[in-house]
Amino acid sequence: VVSTQSTGSSGINAEYGKQWYQRRVREAVVSTQSTGISIFTVIMSRLAVVFTLLVVMGSCGFVNRGPPEKSASTNRSLKEQKALEKKAIEIAENNIYCTIDDFECTKVNLKRCRKSHNIKGLKQYCFALRGHSNLLGELEDIFTGNEKTRTKRRLEQLEVGYTGSSTFNEAGSCSIGGGTITTFDGYSHTLTGGPCTYVLALDRTVSKLVVYGTFSSHKGGKFANRLINVALYMGRDTLVLGQGYDINYQGLGYDTPAVINDNLVVWRHEQYIYAEAKEINARIRWDPIGQLRVSVGAEYLNETLGLCGLFNNDAATEHNSIRHNYGSVEMTSNDFATEWALSGCYHEDVGRLADRMRNCDTYMYTRLCSVTHAAPDLISCIRDEKLAMRYQEECVQNLCLCDDLDSCMYSETLRISNDCFDRLGVKIDNGNLRSYLNEDFIQRVIPQNYAEVPTSSEEIGNLKNYGQPYEHQDFIPAGSCYVYGHSYVHTFDSKSYRTGAHGCTYPLSLKEGIQHYAIYGTFAAEQASGTLAASLIYVSLFDLKNRIRVQLGQGLEVNYEGQAVILPYHREFVSIWYDSTLHHVYVYDHDLGLELRWDGEASLKITVDARYKGATKGLCGTFNADSSDEINLLKETVVMPSSYQIMVQAWELPTCSHKSSDYNPVDFCMPSLDDYSACKLALTNVKFSFCVTDLPPIHFIERCEQDLCRCSDDDGCKCDVVSAYAQMCQDVIHSELNWRSEDFCPRNLCLFGQNGCLHKCTAPGICSCDDGFELAGDGKSCLVIII
């Protein structure tokens, strides 16, 4: 049987063995009924049990790997014998020793080892893990606070600037920060287990690489969100890395850098400790504040288990355990975590975990995560909006399970900082991140103690009474286009580009075939020669269906059908009103299903409902959920424009009188370092920290510095972009930002009813008087000077 199984017929022989044994059992039962229990029956039953176990073990790939266990005494009663026979049949039918296919715990006690469903059982039965006893004892001391104090010693001195073996080639990496683990295959999950020691990475032979992580919680919480120590089994070496750059090799304390032996090298570079095992081709990077990176070579493909995943290029099957060592799509994240926890830890049950997540104030935590991601220099790491949203989702999960929000927010900044270092090579000082979170503005918005806050739904409506019509609450936006700065367009399909607009009028958006509506924007250059950038100064809406024209100018200049009107102003199909808090003018055409929002200076938002999907043209694009085909013309041609700037000039109205030769190319200007610094300082102001995740400012910084390079009024051009960023942020987070101040982009209130000044108004809204008058006590009117 053993010989046949080794040639590949294990399944056939297992089935044959089961049938043979069942037949022998039936024969034994018949014999027992007629003659009593014979010695032959007992012997055959024993042989059948041994035979069946050999077949099952052979089908699992364990033939000839160890001696079978000795059989028990044959002096059993009839009742005991029947129980044994029943158990043997269950073994053959259910194949219970094959629940861990191909898991190679290859030393001793194979059956018990393979029967283990978690790391606790492996540690008890598997010889390879018995060698970890000192290491696990060390972890137990760390976890219970009984860690020993050691005198550090230095071994062989390494050269200054040592950065590891040049022969190490990373094929995959797993990173751990706070409670978030990103696996070798790029799958991210959040630990939902309790404070405990977990198996992060484990090779299938349990003889090369095993990485344990000891997690605690903040303020005595019930969830693991703080990595405090890392224990490594690397080939024949064991190493524990702790907080405060504590290094423990085989129970002894060491300093860095050091060549510990011909396999293991440990060194320190900046705030990181590195450990590299040459023989097993693995490297660890540890930041004692609680950030870990595990790097392995190509030989670990399909050879890992643990919370760092299977390293099989399939992120969909990362949940694994000893029982499910090739992944399980049915295993929950919570089961995934607790399966790899060592014994003796408390984990909240699934019901309590669900209650915690359900009662989490996700809106507040989303805003706090945005504040976190707005830390200095992190903006250069979050250029991609999809990556920013992934960071935000992971951050919200962590904060929901955290009992010290300030500490967990700091862990989040460190996690992204380390990821930025790995992706872009940009290193951010940990002290700068901590100093940023210590700012009074941020500390005031962080709840100091965790409290479960029931979520509530907001009622539809709740409109502030600025004069908007009742019908406006029924408007359901489907897409928005923004026009701002000098002169940028953010299309309905989220494509942003510089138009290179001249001092001219262009169709911003119209329904295909010039039906229903057309919206035009009139731009003006800063100088008459047109050599500098142009910005939006007038907006015209044509309701072609109802034959209505509305024009919006600077400030509160509103014209309806050729007549100046005072707001609010309502007609059958169109309503116009003014939000005096944000200084926005709104035009709502409820018959056409569109809305304009104009800030009275240079920023416009066009919002339309779902009827216009795939049916728009103009500078705002085609609204078809495809940002790659935003270049369009009124009539399609065989050869379409090759750039947005060429397209924009093709949309110019024929009444434009400018000279194209007066305009420099759109990319002619090279911003200076001063331009970049001014824009970065403005757009990373702490007041915008709530915006960073939803709306990364890095692209707005680039647009701002381009504008400053072109503009003669640097402050005005900078504030136009900053204002547009603030408006778009408010739209995303659905919350008002009080971001302006007297010394930071003050609004020019002179555009809005002269700010109430009855004589003169000087930007940003200072009232003054003509000669012979003095300002009255109300600060608005003037009195004749009488001496």
Summary of the structure (lengths in Angstrom):
residues: 787
radius of gyration: 35.9
end to end distance: 124.7
largest distance: 140.9
contacts: 2557
relative contact order: 0.07
helix: 34%
strand: 21%
